[in-house]
Structure formats: C-alpha cells, structure tokens
C-alpha cells in the first residue's frame, strides 16, 4: 500500500493541531494493536495448556501449524555470586550496559557525582488539548 508524502504545515499553530491529531490517531491504533496482542497471548497460552495433554507436539489448521517449543532462559538466582564471578573473571559480557537513570538522578539530587556519567539535555514537545 503506497502512502502519500507527509507535508508539514507552514503555520506553527497548524503543526501543533496536526501533532495532537496524529498522536491521538496513533494512540487509538495502538490500543487496537494492544488488544490484538492480548488475544494472541491468550491463544498461545491456550495452545500451551492444551497441546501437551493431547500428547501432540504440534497441531495444524487449514492455514498454519502451531508447535509448542521450550527454550531455556537464563535468570539470576544469586546476584552476589554472579557479581563476584564477573569481577573475578572480567566477564562483563554477561550483563547489559544500561544505566539506571533513576539511581543516577537520586545521587545527583543528593549532590553526589557518578564517575564516568555525564548529562545531556533531551528536548521534546509537549502537546495538550485546548
């Protein structure tokens, strides 16, 4: 499906109105997508709950085949042990590099510095209905 080229209005007031309208439309569509995702999850849960009872590894309809697959997922049972292991071996690839913004903000509010961390100013637009 071809989409027409998006055109930004020249007047800033019209831009604000269009931004509000577009965001409202996107939110309405997102609610529909969220409902569809919920229904998909219910179907998956139903298949998972009922397929093993029938001793089948999968089931086929007229359009699709569904199989229940099991995959091991790592989860931390003891953070202290994991942290000691990482420090000892330098295996930092076991964890993701992500800053806890809330924890940093709390330290900054207490006038503490966090070495290696700096700030940048995020600029955004707030758009509310009149």
C-alpha positions in Angstrom: 0.0 0.0 0.0 1.5 3.3 -1.1 1.4 6.1 1.4 1.2 9.7 0.4 4.1 12.1 1.2 3.7 13.7 4.6 3.6 17.5 4.4 4.3 19.7 7.4 2.0 22.8 7.6 3.7 26.2 7.3 1.9 27.7 10.4 3.2 26.5 13.7 -0.3 26.5 15.2 -1.4 24.2 12.5 1.6 22.0 13.3 0.5 21.8 16.9 -3.0 20.8 15.9 -1.7 18.2 13.4 0.7 16.8 16.0 -2.2 16.4 18.5 -4.5 14.8 15.9 -1.8 12.4 14.7 -0.8 11.4 18.2 -4.5 10.7 19.1 -4.9 8.6 16.0 -1.7 6.6 16.7 -2.9 6.0 20.3 -6.2 4.7 19.0 -4.4 2.4 16.7 -2.0 1.3 19.4 -5.0 0.3 21.6 -6.2 -1.9 18.8 -2.8 -3.4 18.4 -2.5 -4.0 22.2 -5.9 -5.8 22.1 -4.8 -8.0 19.2 -1.5 -8.8 21.1 -3.6 -9.7 24.2 -5.7 -12.1 22.1 -2.6 -13.6 20.5 -1.2 -14.2 24.0 -4.5 -15.8 25.1 -4.4 -18.2 22.1 -0.7 -19.1 22.7 -1.4 -19.8 26.4 -4.4 -21.9 25.4 -2.3 -23.9 23.0 0.5 -24.4 25.5 -2.0 -25.5 28.1 -3.8 -28.0 25.9 -1.3 -29.4 23.4 0.8 -31.4 25.9 -2.4 -33.0 27.3 -3.1 -34.4 23.8 0.5 -35.8 23.6 0.9 -34.0 20.3 4.0 -31.8 19.5 2.0 -29.6 17.2 -1.3 -29.0 15.6 -2.3 -27.9 12.1 -5.2 -26.0 10.8 -6.1 -25.1 7.2 -3.6 -22.2 7.1 -1.0 -22.7 9.8 0.9 -25.2 12.0 1.5 -24.4 15.7 4.1 -26.1 17.8 5.0 -25.8 21.5 8.7 -25.1 21.8 10.7 -24.9 25.1 13.8 -22.8 25.3 15.9 -22.4 28.4 16.2 -18.7 29.6 18.9 -17.7 32.0 17.8 -16.0 35.2 19.9 -14.8 38.1 19.3 -16.9 41.3 22.1 -15.2 43.3 23.2 -11.7 42.3 26.1 -11.6 44.8 27.6 -14.8 43.3 27.2 -13.5 39.8 28.7 -10.1 40.6 31.7 -11.8 42.3 32.2 -14.1 39.3 32.0 -11.1 36.9 34.6 -9.1 39.0 36.9 -12.1 39.3 36.8 -13.1 35.6 36.1 -9.8 33.9 33.1 -11.4 32.1 31.2 -8.1 31.8 29.6 -9.5 28.6 27.2 -11.4 30.9 25.4 -8.2 31.7 23.9 -5.5 29.5 25.3 -2.0 29.5 22.5 0.2 30.7 22.4 3.0 33.1 19.7 3.2 35.8 18.7 6.8 35.1 16.6 6.9 38.3 19.5 5.8 40.5 21.8 8.4 38.9 19.2 11.1 39.3 18.8 10.3 43.0 22.6 10.6 43.5 22.6 13.9 41.6 19.8 15.2 43.8 22.0 14.3 46.8 24.8 16.4 45.2 26.9 13.3 44.5 28.8 12.7 41.3 28.9 9.4 39.5 32.3 8.9 37.8 32.0 8.4 34.0 28.5 9.6 33.8 27.5 13.0 32.3 24.3 14.6 31.3 22.7 15.8 28.1 19.5 17.8 27.7 16.8 16.0 25.9 14.5 18.3 24.0 10.9 17.2 23.4 7.5 18.8 22.6 4.5 18.7 25.0 1.2 18.8 23.2 -2.1 19.1 25.1 -5.6 19.7 24.0 -7.0 23.2 24.5 
